[in-house]
């Protein structure tokens, strides 16, 4: 599936925010949705723990703060400002945990399907 997205700028200050509760803490999303592609700025509050194990593929870039990415097998890695991770759909169960809060750019879509 192919989408053609014409050149455009995104003014995130005009993008509505939606709130999503975690096991603890809150995730705030600003989402731009295109055919087969989702681009988000996601902020996790201090003390955020995701309420689910995610199987979705993502490209994640840390803009501010620090987040621990826990894999279901108990391995974990830390993503700090300026760092990124990439994973395809269905290749690992992962969840996000942050002690002091974090701001991320997250891109996902059909191109990450396994």
Protein Blocks (a to p, Z undefined) as FASTA:
>chain_A
ZZddddddddfklgccdddddfbocddddddddehiacddddddehiacfbdcfbdcddd
dfbhcdddddfklpacdddehiacdddehkbccddddfkbpaddddddjklpZZ
